[in-house]
Amino acid sequence: MKKIGTPWLIAATLVLCLSLCAGILFANVVPSADRDVKLDAAARMQTYMDRVKAYKLEAGLAISEDDRRGTGMIGEPYTFITTTSGSLESKRTTADPDMAALVVQMLYDAGIRPGDTVGAGFSGSFPAMNLAVLSACAAMDVKLVYIASVGASTYGANQPELTFPDMALRLYGEGLIPAPDAFSMGGYHDCGLDMDPELAGPIRERLEATGIPMLYTEDFSQNIAARMALYEEKGPIDCFIGVGGNLTTIGQGEDTMPYGLVKPNTIKTTDAGSGLMELYNAAGLPVLHILNIKRLVADYGLPFDPEQPTVPGESAIYYNKRFPVFAAIAGLCGAAAILAAGRRARRKEEAGCE
């Protein structure tokens, strides 16, 4: 193969760079194919949040001063069912109907389609994000099998009068969402052992009175087995979603699971301390790890802790960029022509030297 002179290579590279710039410059922003589904999900989530806010007011619970947009989805700095510290900014970020559109996008990216079944583990830490998952699955016509936990991090659903399982039950009673498939107390050993038993007892009793199963075992492996048996019985599931940091979701070790969409078999090995996300992923299922909210919204072009409420349909999650094909074709053809001319020039030069 004849070597091409440096000037010709530089010229070809410049043409490719120019075509790339032209492609970016003339790119069109078009509505995503699933925009209507995302708008449906966002509308559902707004309805769910409005109803939860009404439940709080009915119960005499004040809307937190930290809830600057008045969503009703922000809890207290601390109560006896608070399990860990959490980010107030992250909680406010999730209290936005665009989070339901985000979950729709993530589920589509995971390969989930209408008629599929998704399993989810909801802690009380991100009640709004739990509602986002419920909204997205309903809008997509996806069956959701979910387990709701009482324990919550700071500013989550940590008001004892209205835990996340209570919110879900009220919404279910109004025919808005499916009923939880099981409850747990969350917290230490997923049994609420770090909660005052005299105060936590009434919560457990009122949830058990619903007839929905209460998963209560201090043995980690048995707890995992019970949850997987439930997902299998109600499913089998095609994807698993972990919202928050419940022990059974994360596992007993340090949380090293990638955030966001985790493609199947990203996790290669598991052990006795592995949580549901690791176990399902290693078994070949896509997993949505919803915990690092700041990085998650940045990846999808959504604002973090916005001052003003967003308007569904306007953010980047509802649109795709379409790059003009002509720019790429012109660039490739131009670069190829320059390289071909460079080869011809090189042959002529070598012929003249003979």
C-alpha positions in Angstrom: 0.0 0.0 0.0 1.4 3.4 -1.0 1.9 5.8 1.9 -0.1 9.0 1.8 1.7 12.3 2.6 0.9 14.1 5.8 -0.8 17.1 4.1 -3.3 14.8 2.5 -4.0 13.0 5.8 -4.5 16.4 7.5 -6.8 17.6 4.8 -8.9 14.4 5.1 -9.1 14.8 8.9 -10.2 18.4 8.5 -13.0 17.4 6.2 -14.2 14.8 8.7 -14.1 17.3 11.5 -16.0 19.8 9.4 -18.7 17.2 8.6 -19.0 16.4 12.3 -19.4 20.1 13.1 -22.0 20.4 10.4 -23.9 17.4 11.7 -24.0 18.9 15.2 -24.9 22.4 13.8 -27.8 21.1 11.7 -29.1 18.5 14.1 -32.8 18.6 14.7 -34.5 18.1 18.0 -37.6 15.9 17.5 -40.1 14.4 19.9 -39.2 10.9 21.1 -41.3 8.1 19.8 -42.6 7.3 23.3 -43.4 11.0 24.2 -47.1 10.3 24.7 -46.3 7.4 27.0 -44.0 9.6 29.0 -46.6 12.4 29.2 -49.1 9.8 30.4 -46.7 8.6 33.1 -46.0 12.2 34.2 -49.7 13.0 34.5 -50.3 9.9 36.6 -47.4 10.8 38.9 -48.7 14.3 39.4 -52.1 12.8 40.3 -50.5 10.4 42.8 -48.4 13.2 44.4 -51.5 15.4 44.7 -53.4 12.7 46.5 -50.6 12.0 48.9 -50.4 15.6 49.7 -54.1 15.5 50.4 -53.6 12.5 52.7 -51.0 14.4 54.7 -53.3 17.4 55.1 -56.2 15.2 56.2 -53.9 13.6 58.8 -53.0 17.0 60.1 -49.4 16.7 58.9 -47.9 20.0 57.8 -46.2 20.4 54.5 -42.5 20.7 55.3 -40.8 24.1 54.9 -38.0 22.3 53.1 -40.6 21.3 50.4 -40.3 24.6 48.6 -42.5 23.6 45.7 -45.2 22.3 48.0 -45.3 18.8 46.6 -46.1 17.0 49.8 -43.4 14.4 49.1 -40.7 15.7 51.6 -40.6 14.2 55.1 -39.0 15.3 58.3 -35.3 15.6 59.2 -35.7 12.8 61.7 -38.4 10.5 63.2 -38.2 7.2 64.9 -38.6 5.3 61.6 -35.6 7.2 60.0 -33.0 4.7 59.2 -30.1 6.6 57.5 -29.2 10.1 56.4 -30.3 11.3 53.0 -30.0 14.2 50.7 -32.7 16.8 50.9 -31.8 18.1 47.4 -32.1 14.6 45.9 -35.6 14.1 47.6 -36.8 17.4 46.1 -35.4 16.5 42.7 -37.5 13.3 42.6 -40.7 15.1 43.6 -41.2 16.0 39.9 -43.5 14.3 37.4 -40.6 14.2 34.9 -39.2 11.4 37.0 -42.0 9.2 35.7 -40.9 10.0 32.2 -37.3 9.2 33.2 -38.3 5.8 34.4 -40.2 5.1 31.1 -37.0 5.9 29.3 -34.9 3.6 31.5 -37.4 0.8 31.2 -37.4 1.1 27.4 -33.6 1.2 27.4 -33.7 -2.0 29.5 -35.7 -3.7 26.8 -39.0 -3.7 28.7 -42.2 -3.6 26.6 -45.9 -3.7 27.2 -47.0 -7.1 28.7 -43.7 -7.6 30.5 -43.4 -8.0 34.3 -41.1 -5.9 36.5 -40.2 -6.5 40.1 -39.4 -3.7 42.5 -38.2 -3.1 46.0 -39.3 0.2 47.4 -37.9 1.7 50.6 -39.5 4.8 52.1 -36.5 6.9 51.3 -37.7 8.1 47.9 -41.5 8.0 48.0 -41.8 10.2 44.9 -39.5 7.9 42.9 -41.6 4.9 44.0 -44.6 6.7 42.6 -42.6 7.4 39.4 -42.0 3.7 38.9 -45.7 2.9 39.5 -46.7 5.6 37.0 -44.2 4.5 34.4 -45.3 0.9 34.6 -49.0 1.8 34.4 -48.4 4.1 31.3 -46.4 1.4 29.6 -48.9 -1.4 30.4 -46.2 -3.3 32.3 -47.1 -5.5 35.3 -45.4 -4.4 38.5 -44.8 -6.7 41.5 -43.5 -4.6 44.4 -42.6 -4.8 48.0 -42.9 -1.6 50.1 -40.8 -1.0 53.2 -41.6 1.3 56.1 -38.1 2.6 57.0 -36.9 5.8 55.3 -33.9 8.0 55.2 -34.1 11.7 56.3 -36.7 13.8 54.4 -38.2 10.6 52.9 -41.6 9.0 53.9 -40.5 9.0 57.5 -43.7 10.4 59.1 -45.1 7.5 61.2 -48.7 8.5 60.5 -48.2 8.1 56.7 -45.4 5.7 55.8 -44.8 4.8 52.2 -46.8 1.5 52.6 -49.7 3.7 54.0 -49.4 6.0 50.9 -49.6 3.0 48.6 -52.6 1.5 50.4 -54.5 4.8 50.2 -53.8 5.1 46.5 -54.8 1.5 45.9 -58.0 2.1 47.8 -58.8 4.9 45.3 -58.2 2.5 42.4 -55.1 4.5 41.3 -52.4 1.9 41.7 -52.0 -1.9 42.3 -51.8 -3.0 45.9 -48.3 -3.8 47.3 -47.5 -7.5 47.1 -45.9 -7.5 50.5 -44.5 -5.2 53.2 -41.5 -5.1 55.3 -40.3 -2.8 58.2 -37.0 -1.9 56.6 -34.1 -0.7 58.7 -31.9 -3.1 60.6 -32.3 -6.7 59.4 -35.2 -5.4 57.4 -37.2 -5.9 60.6 -37.0 -2.4 62.0 -34.9 -3.6 64.9 -33.4 -0.1 65.1 -36.8 1.4 65.7 -38.5 1.9 69.1 -40.6 -1.3 69.3 -43.4 0.5 71.3 -43.7 3.1 68.5 -43.0 0.8 65.5 -45.4 -1.9 66.8 -48.6 0.0 65.8 -47.3 0.6 62.3 -46.6 -3.1 61.9 -50.0 -4.1 63.3 -52.0 -1.8 61.0 -50.1 -3.1 57.9 -50.6 -6.7 59.0 -54.3 -6.0 59.4 -54.6 -5.3 55.7 -54.0 -9.0 54.9 -51.1 -8.2 52.6 -48.1 -10.4 53.6 -45.5 -8.9 56.0 -42.0 -10.2 55.3 -40.4 -10.4 58.8 -37.3 -12.5 59.3 -34.0 -11.5 60.8 -32.2 -14.1 58.7 -30.8 -12.4 55.6 -30.8 -15.4 53.3 -34.3 -16.3 54.3 -35.5 -12.8 53.6 -33.9 -12.8 50.2 -35.4 -16.2 49.4 -38.9 -15.1 50.5 -38.7 -12.1 48.2 -37.4 -14.0 45.2 -40.2 -16.6 45.7 -42.8 -13.9 45.7 -41.4 -12.3 42.5 -41.3 -15.7 40.9 -44.9 -16.5 42.0 -46.3 -13.2 40.7 -44.0 -13.1 37.7 -41.5 -14.3 36.6 -40.0 -10.9 36.3 -38.2 -9.5 33.3 -36.4 -6.6 35.1 -35.7 -5.7 38.7 -35.9 -2.1 40.1 -34.3 -1.1 43.4 -35.4 2.3 44.8 -33.6 3.4 47.9 -31.3 1.4 50.1 -33.3 -1.4 51.6 -31.0 -4.1 53.0 -32.4 -6.8 50.7 -32.1 -4.6 47.6 -28.5 -3.4 48.2 -27.1 -6.4 50.1 -25.1 -6.7 53.3 -21.8 -5.4 51.8 -20.9 -2.0 50.5 -23.1 -0.8 47.6 -20.8 -1.1 44.6 -23.6 -1.7 42.1 -23.4 0.8 39.1 -26.2 3.4 39.3 -29.0 3.7 36.7 -29.6 1.0 34.1 -27.3 -2.0 34.8 -27.2 -4.3 31.8 -27.7 -8.0 32.3 -24.7 -10.0 33.6 -22.7 -6.8 34.5 -22.3 -8.5 37.9 -20.3 -11.7 37.4 -20.1 -13.2 40.9 -22.4 -13.1 44.0 -22.1 -14.4 47.5 -24.2 -15.0 50.6 -24.3 -11.2 51.3 -25.5 -10.2 47.8 -28.7 -8.2 47.5 -31.5 -8.7 45.0 -30.0 -6.3 42.4 -26.8 -8.2 42.2 -28.5 -11.6 42.2 -31.0 -10.8 39.5 -28.4 -9.0 37.4 -26.0 -12.0 37.6 -28.9 -14.2 36.6 -29.2 -12.3 33.3 -31.8 -9.6 34.1 -31.5 -5.9 33.6 -31.6 -3.9 36.8 -32.5 -0.3 37.5 -30.5 1.0 40.5 -32.2 4.2 41.6 -30.3 5.8 44.4 -27.6 8.3 43.1 -30.2 10.9 41.9 -27.7 13.7 41.1 -25.8 11.6 38.6 -28.9 9.9 37.3 -30.7 13.1 36.3 -27.4 14.5 34.8 -27.1 11.5 32.5 -30.6 12.2 31.1 -30.4 16.0 30.9 -32.8 16.7 33.8 -32.3 19.5 36.4 -31.1 18.7 39.9 -33.1 20.4 42.7 -34.8 23.0 40.4 -36.2 26.1 42.0 -39.3 26.0 39.9 -41.5 23.0 38.9 -40.8 21.6 35.5 -43.5 21.5 32.8 -44.0 17.9 31.5 -43.1 17.7 27.9 -40.5 20.4 27.8 -37.4 18.7 29.2 -34.8 16.8 27.3 -36.3 13.4 28.3 -39.1 13.9 25.9 -36.9 14.6 22.8 -34.2 13.0 20.7 -31.6 14.6 18.5 -31.6 13.6 14.9 -28.3 14.2 13.1 -28.4 14.8 9.3 -27.1 11.9 7.3 -25.9 14.1 4.5 -23.2 15.6 6.6 -21.8 12.2 7.5 -22.0 11.0 3.9 -20.4 14.2 2.6 -17.6 14.0 5.1 -16.8 10.3 4.4 -16.9 10.9 0.6 -14.8 14.0 0.8 -12.2 12.3 3.0 -12.1 9.3 0.8 -11.6 11.5 -2.3 -8.8 13.3 -0.6 -7.1 10.1 0.4 -7.5 8.7 -3.2 -6.0 11.9 -4.6 -3.1 11.5 -2.1 -2.4 8.0 -3.3 -2.4 9.1 -6.9 -0.1 11.9 -6.1 2.2 9.5 -4.3 2.3 7.1 -7.3 3.1 9.9 -9.7 5.9 11.1 -7.4 7.4 7.6 -7.2 7.1 7.1 -11.0 9.0 10.4 -11.5 11.8 9.2 -9.4 12.3 5.9 -11.4 
